[in-house]
Amino acid sequence: MSLLPFLAVTFGGAAAALIARNSPRLALAIGLLGLAGATIAALAIVPGDRLAIGPGRLEVTEFGRLFLALGCSTGTIVAIVGLSTAWQRELPAALLGGFGALGLALSIGDPIVALVAILAGSLVGSLVTLVRPSSPRNVQVATREFRAIAVAGALALVGMAWIARPLGPLAEEPTVFGLAYLAVALAAAIRFGAIPFHRWAARLADSAPEIALPLLLAWAPAGFAVVALAWMDRSIAPLLLPLEVERATVLAIGVASIVLGAAAAWLQDDVEHVVGYSIVQDAGFVILGLAILDPVAWQPTRTWILVFVVAKTAFAAWAIAVRTRFGTRRIADLSGWARRSPGLAVALVVVAVATLGLPGLVAWQVRARLVELSVVDGPLRIAATLGGLAALAYYGRMLLVGLRQPSDLIAAAPSERPRRPGDSVAAPVEPTLTAGVGEPGPSPVYPAIPAAVAGLESRAIAHWTQNRAPIASAAVLVLALTALAVAAGALGGPAAAAAPAPEPVAPSETFVPGQTEPPSPSPGEGSSPAPGESVGPGQTAGPSVSPVPGESSTPGASGGPSFVPIPTPSP
């Protein structure tokens, strides 16, 4: 089972990094090696592998493999950005534990068990908010994150478990399924901090370590949404119930997040809040996907999730690089930053293109498809379409500020030109190892960089210290280019998104401990229902869905729904 090495590296690395947290050098070495090893292990995962575990099994999909590979690789680059800017010592352990839980959840067919794994991983990821030394502010930040996880998890678990049990006469009541669907959709909205549940996310963006925002506000909620979408596709969509009120509620949340999130990001005066509200805005398109309740939403929603998490990771890394390098988070004080840092300016443009997409790019197509499928013609469709394009306002604002005449603060910052030790360079803002929230301090983190030979350590530290500005800019640019590749479909995102989710184990299936493949079903077992045969609530097989004329059909979750083919342009 190719998933087992990945789980061993992530969970083992997270545990070892936490155990060694009192030894900064050792913990840092374990964390960075663990992230690199997790990336290699994720790339080595073989889609379709199955492993029996008691009454259930783990089944790896192409989407899960790509999601984990992107997460661990971008997480490694984020750690490099953190070492070059503002470090947080629990970040590697949180990343490893979080992605390990995501890998487990995306391989489990039972949505309730998968959701429990997602929630556990979210709690591990929240360790980054518990910085030392403890303070009332730190405790308050952690409490907000834990509360959001608890409320969202309780809503989703109750909704899923409610219709998983025998319903008896209630099986004939559409309201039962409507309330369950609404509970899970609202739980996903809360987890993303979508409007009107954005207050905790806004305060988290203000107080939590900036380098941790991609994990806290993008990757963990995205895993939650993937599990919720798979549950809806199997348990709600095949029933073809008239859930107009419930869908309208979810749709209103999605459109409000898109429009008001863009407006709030444009009005903010600091870069961290711009990042936070931009995440809320783009999460609105995921909420639109949950409001469609049709198999055709499967592929575009999951494709957008891949674009969303990588683009927001790059944007957050850009924000922390700009803030730490120039010593301010206020946009008004960043006049001329692009002239002083052309590498970061190029990265911001690439991030904007990856987020918005261009006509012909996959990101543009799936966003337009989600609006088309979810919103009827009228003001709401216009609002959703223009709201998505409104991201140009805050990206353009920050770029225009950067093209102005540099202020004295910006002019005094170090340039991006690589330097050798001993070269004259402006004194940079030094991050501290224990600050956690990236506050400037006198104790640099760079001596914590491990080296096998003591004689090379001082030289490596000197090179790193002198060149942390170009290193951070280069790392952010790599993240931005990765986001653009995903937005263009160059990494196979649309094909992976069309793949079915792991199937739950049917009651008739039995496994031998250690068996890696399920037994072949005997005649009559595990077969698809006959045409016209009714399928009871909670069963995995849904009614057959005829493909739209002129569109190809790709087997997907719950009885082979059809998906909208998205052409993959050449990279």
C-alpha positions as CSV (number, residue, x, y, z in Angstrom):
1,M,0.0,0.0,0.0
2,S,1.8,3.1,-1.2
3,L,-0.1,5.4,1.2
4,L,1.5,3.8,4.3
5,P,5.0,5.3,3.7
6,F,3.3,8.8,3.4
7,L,1.4,8.3,6.6
8,A,4.5,7.0,8.4
9,V,6.6,10.0,7.3
10,T,3.9,12.6,8.2
11,F,2.7,11.3,11.5
12,G,6.1,10.1,12.6
13,G,7.8,13.4,11.6
14,A,5.1,15.4,13.3
15,A,5.5,13.4,16.5
16,A,9.3,13.6,16.5
17,A,9.3,17.4,15.8
18,L,6.9,18.0,18.7
19,I,9.0,15.8,21.0
20,A,12.1,17.7,20.1
21,R,10.5,21.1,20.2
22,N,12.7,22.2,23.2
23,S,15.7,21.7,21.0
24,P,15.3,24.2,18.1
25,R,18.0,22.9,15.9
26,L,16.9,19.2,16.1
27,A,13.2,20.1,15.7
28,L,14.0,22.3,12.7
29,A,16.0,19.5,11.0
30,I,13.3,16.9,11.7
31,G,10.6,19.2,10.4
32,L,12.3,20.2,7.1
33,L,13.5,16.6,6.4
34,G,10.0,15.4,7.2
35,L,8.4,17.8,4.8
36,A,10.8,16.9,2.0
37,G,10.2,13.2,2.7
38,A,6.5,13.6,2.7
39,T,6.6,15.3,-0.7
40,I,8.6,12.4,-2.1
41,A,6.2,9.9,-0.5
42,A,3.2,11.7,-1.8
43,L,4.6,11.6,-5.4
44,A,5.2,7.9,-5.0
45,I,1.6,7.1,-4.1
46,V,-0.1,4.8,-6.6
47,P,-3.7,5.7,-7.3
48,G,-6.0,2.7,-7.0
49,D,-4.1,1.0,-4.2
50,R,-6.3,-0.5,-1.5
51,L,-5.5,-1.7,2.0
52,A,-8.0,-3.6,4.2
53,I,-8.1,-2.4,7.8
54,G,-10.6,-4.4,9.9
55,P,-14.0,-3.9,8.5
56,G,-12.9,-1.0,6.2
57,R,-10.2,-0.1,3.8
58,L,-8.0,2.7,2.6
59,E,-8.2,3.5,-1.1
60,V,-6.0,6.1,-2.8
61,T,-7.3,8.2,-5.6
62,E,-5.6,10.4,-8.2
63,F,-7.1,13.5,-6.7
64,G,-5.9,12.5,-3.2
65,R,-2.4,11.9,-4.6
66,L,-2.3,15.3,-6.3
67,F,-3.8,17.2,-3.4
68,L,-1.2,15.7,-1.0
69,A,1.7,16.2,-3.4
70,L,0.8,19.9,-3.9
71,G,0.2,20.4,-0.1
72,C,3.5,18.9,1.0
73,S,5.6,20.5,-1.7
74,T,4.1,24.0,-1.2
75,G,4.4,23.4,2.6
76,T,8.1,22.8,2.2
77,I,8.5,26.0,0.3
78,V,6.4,27.9,2.8
79,A,8.8,26.6,5.5
80,I,11.7,28.1,3.5
81,V,9.9,31.4,3.2
82,G,9.4,31.2,7.0
83,L,13.1,30.6,7.6
84,S,13.8,33.7,5.5
85,T,11.3,35.9,7.1
86,A,9.3,35.2,10.3
87,W,9.6,31.7,11.7
88,Q,7.2,29.7,13.8
89,R,8.7,26.7,15.5
90,E,5.6,24.5,15.5
91,L,4.9,25.1,11.7
92,P,6.7,21.9,10.4
93,A,4.9,19.7,12.9
94,A,1.6,21.3,12.2
95,L,2.1,20.9,8.4
96,L,3.1,17.2,8.8
97,G,0.3,16.3,11.1
98,G,-2.3,18.2,9.1
99,F,-1.4,16.7,5.8
100,G,-1.1,13.2,7.3
101,A,-4.7,13.6,8.5
102,L,-5.8,14.9,5.1
103,G,-4.1,11.9,3.4
104,L,-6.0,9.5,5.7
105,A,-9.3,11.3,5.3
106,L,-9.1,11.4,1.5
107,S,-8.5,7.6,1.4
108,I,-11.5,6.6,3.6
109,G,-14.8,5.9,1.9
110,D,-17.0,6.4,5.0
111,P,-17.6,10.2,5.1
112,I,-18.2,10.2,8.9
113,V,-14.8,8.5,9.6
114,A,-13.1,10.8,7.0
115,L,-14.6,13.8,8.7
116,V,-13.3,12.8,12.1
117,A,-9.8,12.5,10.6
118,I,-10.2,15.9,9.0
119,L,-11.2,17.4,12.4
120,A,-8.3,15.7,14.2
121,G,-5.9,17.1,11.6
122,S,-7.3,20.6,11.9
123,L,-6.7,20.5,15.7
124,V,-3.1,19.4,15.1
125,G,-2.7,22.3,12.6
126,S,-4.0,24.7,15.1
127,L,-0.9,24.0,17.2
128,V,0.7,26.9,15.3
129,T,-1.6,29.3,17.2
130,L,-0.3,28.1,20.5
131,V,3.0,30.0,20.5
132,R,5.3,30.4,23.4
133,P,5.5,32.2,25.7
134,S,1.7,32.0,26.4
135,S,-0.3,35.1,26.6
136,P,-4.0,36.0,26.8
137,R,-3.8,37.0,23.1
138,N,-2.3,33.7,22.0
139,V,-4.9,31.8,24.0
140,Q,-7.7,33.9,22.5
141,V,-6.5,33.2,19.0
142,A,-6.3,29.4,19.7
143,T,-9.8,29.5,21.2
144,R,-11.3,31.1,18.1
145,E,-9.8,28.4,15.9
146,F,-10.9,25.5,18.2
147,R,-14.4,26.9,18.5
148,A,-14.8,27.1,14.7
149,I,-13.5,23.5,14.3
150,A,-15.8,22.2,17.0
151,V,-19.0,24.0,15.7
152,A,-18.4,23.0,12.1
153,G,-17.5,19.4,13.0
154,A,-20.5,19.0,15.3
155,L,-22.9,20.3,12.6
156,A,-21.4,18.1,9.8
157,L,-21.3,14.9,12.0
158,V,-24.9,15.3,13.1
159,G,-26.1,15.9,9.6
160,M,-24.2,12.9,8.2
161,A,-25.1,10.6,11.0
162,W,-28.8,11.6,11.0
163,I,-29.5,10.1,7.6
164,A,-27.0,7.2,7.9
165,R,-29.2,5.5,10.4
166,P,-32.5,3.7,9.6
167,L,-35.1,6.4,9.2
168,G,-38.2,4.4,9.0
169,P,-41.2,6.6,8.1
170,L,-39.0,9.7,8.0
171,A,-37.4,8.3,4.8
172,E,-40.4,9.7,3.0
173,E,-39.8,13.3,4.3
174,P,-37.6,15.5,2.1
175,T,-37.2,17.9,5.0
176,V,-35.0,15.3,6.8
177,F,-32.6,15.2,4.0
178,G,-32.8,18.9,3.4
179,L,-31.8,19.7,7.0
180,A,-29.0,17.2,6.9
181,Y,-27.7,18.8,3.7
182,L,-28.0,22.3,5.1
183,A,-26.1,21.3,8.2
184,V,-23.1,19.9,6.3
185,A,-23.1,22.9,3.9
186,L,-23.2,25.4,6.7
187,A,-20.4,23.5,8.5
188,A,-18.2,23.9,5.4
189,A,-19.1,27.6,5.2
190,I,-18.1,28.0,8.9
191,R,-14.9,26.1,8.4
192,F,-13.9,28.5,5.5
193,G,-15.0,31.6,7.5
194,A,-17.4,32.4,4.7
195,I,-19.7,35.4,5.2
196,P,-21.6,35.8,7.6
197,F,-19.3,33.4,9.6
198,H,-16.2,35.4,8.8
199,R,-15.6,37.1,12.1
200,W,-13.4,34.4,13.6
201,A,-11.4,34.1,10.3
202,A,-10.8,37.8,10.2
203,R,-9.5,37.9,13.8
204,L,-7.4,34.8,13.1
205,A,-5.7,36.6,10.2
206,D,-5.0,39.5,12.5
207,S,-3.5,37.6,15.3
208,A,-2.2,34.2,14.2
209,P,1.2,33.6,12.7
210,E,1.1,34.9,9.2
211,I,3.1,32.0,7.9
212,A,0.4,29.6,9.1
213,L,-2.6,31.2,7.4
214,P,-2.4,28.9,4.3
215,L,-2.8,25.8,6.5
216,L,-5.4,27.3,8.9
217,L,-7.6,29.1,6.4
218,A,-7.1,27.2,3.1
219,W,-5.8,23.6,3.2
220,A,-7.6,22.3,6.3
221,P,-11.0,23.8,5.3
222,A,-10.5,22.6,1.7
223,G,-10.1,19.0,2.9
224,F,-13.4,19.4,4.9
225,A,-15.1,20.6,1.7
226,V,-13.8,17.7,-0.3
227,V,-15.3,15.2,2.2
228,A,-18.6,17.2,2.4
229,L,-18.9,17.2,-1.5
230,A,-18.4,13.5,-1.7
231,W,-21.1,12.9,1.0
232,M,-23.5,15.1,-0.9
233,D,-22.8,13.4,-4.2
234,R,-23.6,10.0,-2.7
235,S,-26.3,10.7,-0.1
236,I,-28.3,13.8,-1.3
237,A,-27.8,14.4,-5.0
238,P,-29.1,11.0,-6.2
239,L,-32.4,11.5,-4.4
240,L,-33.4,14.4,-6.7
241,L,-35.3,16.1,-3.9
242,P,-36.7,19.6,-4.3
243,L,-34.5,21.5,-1.8
244,E,-35.1,25.0,-3.1
245,V,-34.9,26.7,0.3
246,E,-31.8,24.9,1.5
247,R,-30.0,25.4,-1.8
248,A,-31.0,29.1,-1.9
249,T,-29.5,29.6,1.6
250,V,-26.2,28.0,0.6
251,L,-26.2,29.9,-2.6
252,A,-26.7,33.2,-0.8
253,I,-23.7,32.5,1.5
254,G,-21.5,31.7,-1.6
255,V,-22.5,34.9,-3.5
256,A,-22.2,37.1,-0.4
257,S,-18.7,35.7,0.3
258,I,-17.6,36.3,-3.3
259,V,-18.9,39.9,-3.4
260,L,-18.4,41.1,0.1
261,G,-15.1,39.3,0.5
262,A,-13.6,41.2,-2.5
263,A,-15.0,44.5,-1.1
264,A,-13.5,43.8,2.4
265,A,-10.1,42.9,0.9
266,W,-10.1,46.1,-1.1
267,L,-10.9,48.2,2.0
268,Q,-8.3,46.7,4.3
269,D,-5.2,48.6,5.2
270,D,-2.8,45.8,6.0
271,V,-1.7,42.9,3.9
272,E,-2.6,40.1,6.3
273,H,-6.3,41.1,6.3
274,V,-6.2,41.4,2.5
275,V,-5.0,37.8,2.4
276,G,-7.7,36.7,4.9
277,Y,-10.6,38.2,3.0
278,S,-9.3,37.1,-0.4
279,I,-9.4,33.5,1.0
280,V,-13.0,34.2,2.1
281,Q,-13.8,35.5,-1.4
282,D,-12.4,32.5,-3.3
283,A,-13.9,30.1,-0.9
284,G,-17.3,31.4,-2.0
285,F,-16.9,29.5,-5.3
286,V,-16.4,26.3,-3.3
287,I,-19.7,27.1,-1.5
288,L,-21.4,27.5,-4.9
289,G,-20.2,24.0,-5.8
290,L,-21.9,22.7,-2.7
291,A,-25.1,24.5,-3.6
292,I,-25.4,22.8,-7.0
293,L,-26.4,19.3,-5.9
294,D,-25.8,17.8,-9.3
295,P,-23.1,15.3,-10.4
296,V,-21.8,17.8,-13.0
297,A,-20.5,19.9,-10.2
298,W,-18.1,17.3,-9.0
299,Q,-15.2,18.0,-11.4
300,P,-15.3,21.9,-11.5
301,T,-15.6,22.2,-7.8
302,R,-12.7,19.9,-7.0
303,T,-10.6,21.5,-9.7
304,W,-11.3,24.9,-8.2
305,I,-10.3,23.6,-4.8
306,L,-6.9,22.7,-6.2
307,V,-6.5,26.2,-7.7
308,F,-7.7,27.8,-4.6
309,V,-5.4,26.2,-2.1
310,V,-2.2,26.7,-4.1
311,A,-2.9,30.3,-5.1
312,K,-3.8,31.3,-1.6
313,T,-0.7,29.7,-0.3
314,A,1.4,31.7,-2.7
315,F,-0.5,34.9,-1.8
316,A,0.0,34.4,1.9
317,A,3.7,33.7,1.4
318,W,4.0,36.9,-0.7
319,A,2.4,38.9,2.1
320,I,4.7,37.6,4.9
321,A,7.8,38.2,2.6
322,V,6.7,41.8,2.0
323,R,5.8,42.5,5.6
324,T,9.0,41.1,7.1
325,R,11.3,42.5,4.5
326,F,10.1,46.1,4.7
327,G,9.1,46.0,8.4
328,T,5.5,47.1,7.9
329,R,2.2,45.5,7.2
330,R,0.3,48.7,6.3
331,I,-0.3,49.1,2.6
332,A,0.0,52.9,2.8
333,D,3.6,52.5,4.1
334,L,4.6,50.2,1.3
335,S,5.0,52.9,-1.3
336,G,7.6,51.8,-3.9
337,W,7.9,48.2,-2.7
338,A,7.7,46.8,-6.3
339,R,10.6,48.9,-7.5
340,R,12.7,47.7,-4.6
341,S,11.6,44.1,-5.0
342,P,10.9,43.2,-8.7
343,G,10.9,39.5,-7.9
344,L,8.0,39.9,-5.5
345,A,6.2,42.2,-7.9
346,V,6.4,39.5,-10.6
347,A,5.2,36.9,-8.1
348,L,2.1,39.1,-7.2
349,V,1.2,39.4,-10.9
350,V,1.5,35.6,-11.4
351,V,-0.7,35.0,-8.3
352,A,-3.3,37.4,-9.6
353,V,-3.4,35.6,-13.0
354,A,-3.5,32.2,-11.3
355,T,-6.4,33.2,-9.1
356,L,-8.5,35.1,-11.7
357,G,-7.4,33.0,-14.7
358,L,-7.5,34.1,-18.3
359,P,-10.0,33.0,-21.0
360,G,-8.9,29.6,-22.0
361,L,-7.3,28.7,-18.6
362,V,-8.9,25.9,-16.5
363,A,-9.3,28.3,-13.5
364,W,-11.3,30.7,-15.6
365,Q,-13.5,27.9,-17.0
366,V,-14.3,26.1,-13.8
367,R,-15.2,29.4,-12.0
368,A,-17.5,30.4,-14.8
369,R,-19.0,26.8,-14.8
370,L,-19.7,27.0,-11.1
371,V,-21.5,30.3,-11.5
372,E,-23.5,29.0,-14.5
373,L,-24.6,25.8,-12.7
374,S,-25.5,27.3,-9.4
375,V,-26.9,30.8,-10.1
376,V,-30.0,31.3,-12.3
377,D,-30.0,34.2,-14.7
378,G,-30.5,37.5,-13.1
379,P,-28.8,39.8,-10.6
380,L,-27.2,37.0,-8.6
381,R,-25.3,35.7,-11.6
382,I,-24.1,39.1,-12.5
383,A,-23.0,39.7,-8.9
384,A,-21.2,36.4,-8.7
385,T,-19.4,37.0,-12.0
386,L,-18.4,40.5,-11.3
387,G,-17.5,39.6,-7.7
388,G,-15.0,37.0,-9.0
389,L,-13.4,39.6,-11.2
390,A,-13.3,42.2,-8.4
391,A,-10.2,40.6,-7.1
392,L,-8.4,42.8,-9.7
393,A,-9.2,45.7,-7.4
394,Y,-7.1,44.7,-4.4
395,Y,-4.3,43.0,-6.5
396,G,-4.1,46.2,-8.6
397,R,-4.2,48.5,-5.6
398,M,-1.2,46.8,-4.0
399,L,0.7,46.7,-7.3
400,L,0.0,50.4,-7.9
401,V,1.2,51.3,-4.4
402,G,4.4,49.4,-5.2
403,L,5.0,51.3,-8.4
404,R,5.1,54.7,-6.7
405,Q,8.2,56.5,-5.6
406,P,9.9,54.5,-2.8
407,S,9.6,56.0,0.6
408,D,12.6,56.3,3.0
409,L,11.5,53.1,4.8
410,I,11.3,51.1,1.5
411,A,14.5,52.5,0.1
412,A,16.4,51.5,3.3
413,A,15.4,47.8,2.9
414,P,17.9,45.3,1.5
415,S,17.7,44.7,-2.3
416,E,17.1,41.3,-4.0
417,R,20.6,41.2,-5.5
418,P,22.4,38.1,-4.2
419,R,25.4,38.9,-2.0
420,R,28.4,37.2,-0.5
421,P,29.3,37.4,3.2
422,G,31.1,40.6,3.9
423,D,29.2,42.7,1.3
424,S,27.7,45.9,2.6
425,V,24.0,45.5,2.9
426,A,21.2,47.4,4.7
427,A,20.3,46.0,8.1
428,P,17.2,43.9,7.7
429,V,14.4,43.3,10.1
430,E,15.3,40.2,12.1
431,P,12.6,37.7,13.0
432,T,12.8,35.9,16.4
433,L,12.6,32.1,16.8
434,T,9.9,32.2,19.6
435,A,7.8,35.2,18.5
436,G,5.4,33.0,16.6
437,V,3.5,35.9,15.1
438,G,6.5,37.3,13.2
439,E,7.2,40.3,15.4
440,P,10.7,41.8,14.9
441,G,13.2,40.8,17.5
442,P,16.9,40.7,18.2
443,S,17.4,37.0,18.1
444,P,17.7,35.7,14.5
445,V,16.4,32.2,13.6
446,Y,19.1,31.5,11.1
447,P,21.6,29.9,13.5
448,A,19.1,27.1,13.9
449,I,19.8,25.9,10.4
450,P,21.4,22.5,10.8
451,A,24.7,21.6,9.2
452,A,26.6,18.3,9.1
453,V,30.0,19.9,9.4
454,A,30.6,22.5,12.0
455,G,33.1,24.3,9.8
456,L,30.5,24.8,7.1
457,E,27.7,25.9,9.5
458,S,29.0,29.4,10.0
459,R,29.6,29.9,6.3
460,A,26.2,28.6,5.4
461,I,24.6,30.9,8.0
462,A,26.4,33.8,6.7
463,H,25.3,33.1,3.1
464,W,21.7,32.6,4.2
465,T,21.7,35.7,6.4
466,Q,23.0,37.9,3.6
467,N,20.7,36.5,1.0
468,R,17.4,35.9,2.8
469,A,15.7,38.6,0.8
470,P,16.4,37.0,-2.6
471,I,15.8,33.5,-1.2
472,A,12.4,34.6,0.1
473,S,11.5,36.2,-3.2
474,A,12.6,33.2,-5.2
475,A,10.6,30.8,-3.0
476,V,7.5,33.0,-3.3
477,L,7.9,33.1,-7.1
478,V,8.2,29.3,-7.2
479,L,4.9,29.1,-5.3
480,A,3.3,31.6,-7.7
481,L,4.4,29.6,-10.8
482,T,3.1,26.4,-9.2
483,A,-0.3,28.1,-8.7
484,L,-0.2,29.2,-12.3
485,A,0.5,25.7,-13.5
486,V,-2.4,24.3,-11.5
487,A,-4.7,27.1,-12.8
488,A,-3.6,26.1,-16.4
489,G,-4.3,22.5,-15.8
490,A,-0.7,21.6,-16.5
491,L,-0.4,19.2,-13.6
492,G,-3.4,17.1,-14.5
493,G,-5.8,18.8,-12.0
494,P,-9.0,18.4,-14.1
495,A,-8.4,14.7,-14.8
496,A,-7.7,14.1,-11.1
497,A,-10.7,16.1,-10.1
498,A,-13.0,13.9,-12.3
499,A,-11.8,10.7,-10.6
500,P,-14.3,9.1,-8.2
501,A,-14.0,9.4,-4.4
502,P,-13.1,6.2,-2.4
503,E,-16.1,3.9,-2.3
504,P,-17.4,2.9,1.1
505,V,-17.3,-0.8,1.9
506,A,-20.5,-2.6,1.2
507,P,-22.0,-4.6,4.0
508,S,-21.6,-7.8,2.0
509,E,-17.8,-7.3,1.6
510,T,-15.5,-9.1,4.0
511,F,-11.8,-8.8,4.2
512,V,-8.9,-10.9,5.5
513,P,-6.6,-8.9,7.8
514,G,-3.6,-7.7,5.8
515,Q,-5.4,-8.2,2.5
516,T,-4.5,-5.4,0.0
517,E,-7.3,-6.0,-2.5
518,P,-11.0,-6.6,-1.8
519,P,-12.4,-10.0,-3.0
520,S,-14.2,-10.1,-6.3
521,P,-17.9,-9.9,-5.7
522,S,-19.9,-13.1,-6.2
523,P,-22.5,-13.0,-8.9
524,G,-25.3,-10.6,-7.9
525,E,-23.2,-8.9,-5.2
526,G,-21.8,-5.4,-5.7
527,S,-23.6,-5.0,-9.0
528,S,-25.3,-1.8,-10.1
529,P,-29.0,-1.5,-9.5
530,A,-31.2,-2.4,-12.4
531,P,-32.7,0.5,-14.4
532,G,-35.6,1.9,-12.6
533,E,-34.7,0.1,-9.3
534,S,-35.1,2.4,-6.3
535,V,-32.2,3.0,-4.0
536,G,-32.8,3.7,-0.4
537,P,-31.5,6.7,1.5
538,G,-27.9,6.3,2.7
539,Q,-27.0,3.6,0.1
540,T,-24.0,4.4,-2.0
541,A,-25.4,3.6,-5.4
542,G,-27.5,6.4,-7.0
543,P,-29.7,6.5,-10.0
544,S,-28.0,6.5,-13.3
545,V,-27.5,9.9,-14.8
546,S,-27.5,10.3,-18.5
547,P,-24.7,12.5,-19.9
548,V,-25.5,15.8,-21.5
549,P,-25.7,15.4,-25.3
550,G,-22.3,16.3,-26.7
551,E,-20.4,15.8,-23.5
552,S,-18.3,12.8,-22.5
553,S,-19.1,11.0,-19.3
554,T,-16.5,10.0,-16.8
555,P,-17.3,7.5,-14.1
556,G,-17.5,9.2,-10.8
557,A,-18.9,8.8,-7.3
558,S,-22.3,7.3,-6.6
559,G,-23.2,5.2,-9.6
560,G,-21.2,6.9,-12.4
561,P,-22.4,10.5,-12.7
562,S,-21.3,12.4,-15.7
563,F,-18.8,15.3,-15.5
564,V,-18.3,18.3,-17.6
565,P,-15.1,17.7,-19.6
566,I,-12.6,20.5,-19.1
567,P,-9.9,20.7,-21.8
568,T,-6.4,20.7,-20.4
569,P,-4.2,23.2,-22.3
570,S,-0.6,22.5,-22.9
571,P,1.7,23.9,-20.3
